[in-house]
Amino acid sequence: MFNESLFRYILNKNGRDIKYAAKIMGISITTLYRKMAGESDFMRKEIRLFAEAFPDDDLMPVFFSTKVS
């Protein structure tokens, strides 16, 4: 499950914004907002590109549920 608050925190911590995130992921801002809302899924390539832009941050909890059942 996508963690929007952590996603925004990482962007803010690094002095970036949603527009930057969409650009590095190669998608439009509208598409990014749809993905953030859960209307469509993030593709592996988009997650990889985001991770490459923020190599010092742990991004697993942003894009994947970390709860163990």
Backbone hydrogen bonds, N-H to C=O, Kabsch-Sander energy under -0.5 kcal/mol:
donor,donor_aa,acceptor,acceptor_aa,energy
3,N,62,V,-2.9
4,E,2,F,-0.8
7,F,3,N,-2.1
8,R,4,E,-2.7
9,Y,5,S,-2.1
10,I,6,L,-2.5
11,L,7,F,-2.0
12,N,8,R,-2.8
13,K,9,Y,-3.0
14,N,10,I,-1.4
15,G,12,N,-1.8
16,R,11,L,-3.2
21,A,17,D,-2.0
22,A,18,I,-2.6
23,K,19,K,-2.1
24,I,20,Y,-2.7
25,M,21,A,-1.8
26,G,22,A,-0.8
26,G,23,K,-0.8
27,I,22,A,-2.4
32,L,28,S,-2.3
33,Y,29,I,-2.6
34,R,30,T,-2.0
35,K,31,T,-2.3
36,M,32,L,-2.7
37,A,33,Y,-1.8
38,G,35,K,-1.1
39,E,34,R,-2.4
40,S,34,R,-0.7
47,I,43,M,-2.1
48,R,44,R,-2.7
49,L,45,K,-2.6
50,F,46,E,-2.1
51,A,47,I,-2.6
52,E,48,R,-2.4
53,A,49,L,-1.3
54,F,50,F,-1.1
57,D,54,F,-1.6
59,L,57,D,-0.9
62,V,59,L,-1.1
63,F,59,L,-1.6
64,F,60,M,-2.4
69,S,67,K,-0.5
